[in-house]
């Protein structure tokens, strides 16, 4: 049995017809609220889906808001000479 030839991904394909395509048809939808973030491979075990990423970011937001509160001024000891 012969092996199937691998297709060149850059070669033009005759069965694709973009003559009736509209450039930028969905651009406005993408600008309205879609954010795409690409995670590094070492983080995929910890964040397998968007829900886990959102949970982690919400936790981080809570921590950051707690630490952003202004601290009371500390009393400094005066040094007399």
BELNORCOR-V451226 format. One record per pair of residues at least 6 apart in sequence whose ideal C-beta (glycine too) atoms are under 8 Angstrom apart, sorted by the first residue. I is the first residue (numbers start at 0). J is the second residue. If there is no record, write none. Layout:
# BELNORCOR-V451226
I;J + I;J
This chain:
# BELNORCOR-V451226
36;52 + 38;46 + 38;52 + 45;51 + 46;52 + 46;55
